[in-house]
């Protein structure tokens, strides 16, 4: 019985094949690690940026609310407006609210009476209807001010 002879060429082929396999496995593993670590780093970075952006947006909204509240206080303190609002003739209220709204940068201005009905404002179809956001009015009554994002008239 004759043993198969190990030729030098056959041994080199095996070594080369093993080397290529090891290099392939190392390459694929490296790519996977880079991909996973890159994805984790990107997620952390994006999360931090989103959090910072949301804080900046919340601060902008807060500042805008304070600006609108102050503008509304100025209007409420105006003796001519108060006299018109408490009088029987409220025909000039909507134009007055619209003018003041433009001055303070508000696109919607509404005057709501004690019965929670909209008596004047920049949204003509809503005049005469009940103001649907009673919790906002309750907060405004309790704190003498309130602001919120609400949908009005669809």
C-alpha positions as CSV (number, residue, x, y, z in Angstrom):
1,X,0.0,0.0,0.0
2,X,1.3,3.2,-1.0
3,X,0.7,6.4,1.0
4,X,-0.3,9.4,-1.1
5,X,2.6,11.7,-1.4
6,X,2.2,15.3,-0.2
7,X,3.3,17.4,-3.0
8,X,4.6,20.9,-2.4
9,X,2.1,22.3,-4.7
10,X,-0.8,20.7,-2.9
11,X,0.4,22.0,0.5
12,X,0.8,25.5,-0.9
13,X,-2.7,25.5,-2.2
14,X,-4.0,24.5,1.2
15,X,-2.0,27.2,3.0
16,X,-3.2,29.7,0.4
17,X,-6.8,28.6,0.8
18,X,-6.6,28.8,4.6
19,X,-5.0,32.2,4.4
20,X,-7.7,33.5,2.0
21,X,-10.4,32.1,4.3
22,X,-8.9,33.7,7.4
23,X,-8.6,37.1,5.5
24,X,-12.2,36.8,4.3
25,X,-13.5,36.1,7.8
26,X,-11.4,38.9,9.3
27,X,-12.6,41.3,6.6
28,X,-16.3,40.5,7.0
29,X,-16.0,40.7,10.8
30,X,-14.2,44.0,10.6
31,X,-16.9,45.4,8.2
32,X,-19.6,44.2,10.6
33,X,-18.0,45.8,13.6
34,X,-17.4,49.0,11.8
35,X,-21.1,49.0,10.6
36,X,-22.5,48.2,14.1
37,X,-20.2,50.8,15.8
38,X,-20.9,53.4,13.2
39,X,-24.7,52.8,13.5
40,X,-24.5,53.1,17.3
41,X,-22.4,56.3,17.0
42,X,-24.8,57.8,14.5
43,X,-27.8,57.0,16.6
44,X,-26.3,58.6,19.7
45,X,-25.3,61.7,17.7
46,X,-28.8,62.0,16.1
47,X,-30.5,61.5,19.4
48,X,-28.4,64.2,21.0
49,X,-29.1,66.6,18.1
50,X,-32.9,65.8,18.3
51,X,-33.0,66.5,22.0
52,X,-31.1,69.7,21.6
53,X,-33.4,70.8,18.7
54,X,-36.5,69.9,20.7
55,X,-35.2,72.0,23.7
56,X,-34.5,74.9,21.4
57,X,-38.0,74.6,19.8
58,X,-39.7,74.4,23.2
59,X,-37.8,77.6,24.2
60,X,-38.9,79.4,21.1
61,X,-42.5,78.3,21.7
62,X,-42.3,79.5,25.3
63,X,-40.8,82.9,24.2
64,X,-43.5,83.3,21.5
65,X,-46.2,82.5,24.0
66,X,-44.9,85.1,26.5
67,X,-44.8,87.6,23.6
68,X,-48.4,86.9,22.7
69,X,-49.6,87.0,26.3
70,X,-47.9,90.4,26.8
71,X,-49.5,91.7,23.6
72,X,-52.9,90.5,24.8
73,X,-52.4,92.1,28.2
74,X,-51.7,95.4,26.4
75,X,-54.9,95.1,24.4
76,X,-56.9,94.2,27.5
77,X,-55.5,97.2,29.3
78,X,-56.5,99.6,26.5
79,X,-59.4,101.7,27.8
80,X,-60.9,102.2,24.4
81,X,-60.9,98.5,23.6
82,X,-62.3,97.7,27.1
83,X,-65.2,100.1,26.5
84,X,-65.9,98.7,23.1
85,X,-65.7,95.1,24.3
86,X,-68.1,95.7,27.2
87,X,-70.6,97.8,25.2
88,X,-73.5,96.6,23.2
89,X,-72.0,97.5,19.8
90,X,-69.3,95.0,19.1
91,X,-69.2,95.5,15.4
92,X,-65.7,97.2,15.5
93,X,-64.2,94.5,17.7
94,X,-63.2,92.1,15.0
95,X,-61.3,94.7,12.9
96,X,-59.7,95.9,16.1
97,X,-58.6,92.4,17.1
98,X,-57.3,91.8,13.6
99,X,-55.3,95.0,13.7
100,X,-53.8,94.2,17.1
101,X,-53.1,90.6,16.1
102,X,-51.0,91.8,13.1
103,X,-49.2,94.2,15.4
104,X,-48.2,91.5,17.9
105,X,-47.7,88.7,15.3
106,X,-50.8,86.6,16.0
107,X,-52.7,85.1,13.1
108,X,-55.8,84.4,15.3
109,X,-57.4,86.6,17.8
110,X,-60.7,85.7,19.6
111,X,-62.7,87.5,22.2
112,X,-64.6,85.0,24.4
113,X,-67.3,86.1,26.8
114,X,-68.2,84.8,30.2
115,X,-70.5,82.2,28.7
116,X,-67.6,80.9,26.7
117,X,-68.9,82.0,23.4
118,X,-66.7,83.7,20.7
119,X,-68.1,87.2,20.4
120,X,-65.5,88.6,18.0
121,X,-62.3,87.6,16.3
122,X,-60.3,87.1,13.2
123,X,-62.1,83.8,12.3
124,X,-65.6,85.0,11.2
125,X,-67.1,81.5,10.9
126,X,-66.4,80.8,14.6
127,X,-68.1,84.0,15.9
128,X,-71.2,83.0,18.0
129,X,-70.0,79.5,18.6
130,X,-68.9,78.1,22.0
131,X,-65.2,78.0,22.5
132,X,-64.5,74.2,22.5
133,X,-61.3,74.2,24.6
134,X,-62.8,74.6,28.1
135,X,-59.6,73.4,29.9
136,X,-57.6,76.2,28.3
137,X,-60.2,78.7,29.6
138,X,-60.2,77.1,33.0
139,X,-56.4,77.4,33.2
140,X,-56.5,81.0,31.9
141,X,-59.1,81.9,34.6
142,X,-57.1,80.3,37.4
143,X,-53.7,81.7,36.4
144,X,-54.8,84.9,34.7
145,X,-53.0,83.7,31.6
146,X,-52.6,80.6,29.5
147,X,-51.4,79.5,26.1
148,X,-51.7,76.4,24.1
149,X,-51.7,75.0,20.6
150,X,-55.3,74.2,19.7
151,X,-57.3,73.4,16.6
152,X,-60.0,75.9,15.9
153,X,-62.5,75.6,13.1
154,X,-60.9,72.4,11.7
